[in-house]
Amino acid sequence: MTHSQQTTTSIVPQHVDAPIDDPAFHLDVLAELSYDADVDGAVPLASNPDNRYPYVYPRDVASITRAWLTALRCGVRPDECRDRIVEVARFLIAAQDNGWWYQRYGLDGEDQSIYQQEDNVAHGIRILSHAVLALDESDDLESAETAFLMDVVDCIEAAVTVIRSELYDANAHLIESTTSIHEGAIESGYTLWVNCAFLAALTQTADALDRIEAGDRPNDEPIVVDDAIQQVDELRSLLKPGVERCFAVDGTTVPRRYTLEGERDDRPDITLLAPAYFELDDVFGDHAVRAAERATASLEDPRLGGLQRFWGFHRDHDVHQHGGNGPWMQYTAWHAQFRYDLGERERGDEVLSTVTGHADADGHIPEHLSTRDRFEQFIEKEWNTGVDFEKEFDADVLRDVPFDRIAEELGHMRRAYDEMATALEDREVIAFAAPLAWCHAEFLTALLKRDECA
């Protein structure tokens, strides 16, 4: 169903029994998916532990702490949201490895990643910044544990050192990385998503450090933030003009990336929403709106509604069908957020109604969807031929991990596709991984923007 066919009278279809239009419902789902860690803190898993994603993904968690911070600012269970953000930050502090955060972790804080996805360093410092902002905006920053805040500052310094020495290309004036949005070559090089994520993270981190510095803690050991502030400000001053001159140039479209050879990649992609998602209006201006409009117009699924990640041309080595191309609900919620930010309430409601239309009776939102014909073509042309393996486990984006971990991931994929084949015997559409914490976080943020309190 396209947006022109949808009703705007309600965002909740009759088959959903849960109060999915209530922010408190999504806070409850996120709470159910949060677990005490074996190291420190408590943190949401991507989905239920018996699902194929029994891991902590910094990318997902950054969106969740963003949603909790938005709820706190809107007065929706603020004490709970503050405490949950701080507990997540404690886990991230325990998991950091010499300034690095990786793709995913177990609750024991052990790295379980497969792909490089260096933008997780940005997501890590975003999460720590969210904790400082949550404490400050709850009037609890000055009474917060000194040791915790010192750990936050130390982790930020270590992360910024890694970014500057390992990821920032001083000649290109951009961050070189693969990203957590996709796997494979599509997200390698100098990408819009990575550079927006790092620029937004540095901006938010500078704000957080300024608040720590301004805090009055006369009876505690002073928290030295001068070096961290200087490092963050210097790196941001280098990256910002690089992003402007490469991605926000008048008279040209916003590209999703530059290859390592410097070639522009102008194909539409969900990451074109990054400037709007990260609220980088001061850098992109009207380019942010134009890029998002191009993405939402190009990627809407003609049959199911909602936004696909990219066009589904299977011969493109960059494209991973994942059981068949189809809409992803977290990205569709990004679209709703964008519409609400523009003041387009009716259009935003239409987009959110697409998401709720694919929720189950309990209100649980899936990761993405596919159809029988798409799935069958994927199995025939990509899975059975081994092409999907070549795309998924491209040596250029893999970390140096034991092959057993890759074999384990293949097993998860095989089981998921077997279950999908069985389910499609009785239906035309199948949904993956519900509930997905990331989806509920983005839906929650959209609801709060809809209520005009964000």
Salt bridges, closest charged atoms under 4 A:
ASP28 OD1 - ARG77 NH2 2.81
ASP60 OD1 - ARG59 NE 2.69
ASP79 OD1 - ARG82 NH1 3.37
GLU80 OE1 - ARG77 NE 2.88
GLU80 OE2 - ARG84 NE 3.22
ASP83 OD1 - ARG82 NE 2.98
GLU87 OE2 - ARG90 NE 3.45
ASP111 OD2 - ARG399 NH1 2.29
ASP119 OD2 - HIS123 NE2 3.04
ASP136 OD2 - ARG211 NH1 2.99
GLU137 OE1 - ARG73 NE 2.67
GLU137 OE2 - ARG211 NH1 3.02
ASP140 OD2 - ARG82 NH1 2.72
GLU145 OE2 - ARG90 NH2 3.54
GLU183 OE1 - HIS322 NE2 3.15
ASP207 OD1 - ARG211 NE 3.09
ASP220 OD2 - ARG217 NH2 3.55
ASP250 OD1 - HIS287 NE2 3.02
ASP265 OD2 - ARG256 NE 2.89
ASP265 OD2 - ARG257 NE 2.87
ASP265 OD2 - ARG267 NH2 2.93
ASP266 OD1 - ARG264 NH2 2.88
ASP269 OD2 - HIS182 NE2 3.12
ASP269 OD2 - ARG256 NH1 3.17
GLU279 OE2 - LYS449 NZ 3.65
ASP282 OD2 - ARG236 NH2 3.52
ASP282 OD2 - LYS240 NZ 3.68
GLU293 OE1 - ARG339 NH2 2.80
ASP301 OD2 - ARG374 NH1 2.71
ASP316 OD2 - ARG267 NH1 2.64
ASP318 OD2 - ARG257 NH2 3.23
ASP318 OD2 - ARG267 NH2 3.15
ASP341 OD1 - LYS449 NZ 3.01
GLU344 OE1 - ARG339 NH1 2.95
ASP349 OD2 - ARG345 NE 3.38
ASP349 OD1 - ARG450 NE 2.65
GLU350 OE1 - HIS3 ND1 3.86
ASP360 OD2 - HIS364 ND1 3.90
GLU367 OE1 - HIS368 ND1 3.90
ASP373 OD1 - ARG303 NH1 3.81
GLU382 OE1 - LYS391 NZ 3.09
GLU392 OE1 - HIS320 ND1 3.32
ASP394 OD2 - HIS317 NE2 3.51
GLU408 OE2 - HIS412 NE2 3.85
GLU409 OE2 - ARG52 NH2 3.68
GLU409 OE1 - ARG104 NH1 3.29
ASP418 OD1 - ARG414 NH2 2.92
GLU428 OE1 - ARG303 NH2 3.99
GLU428 OE2 - ARG372 NH1 3.13
GLU442 OE1 - ARG66 NH1 3.18
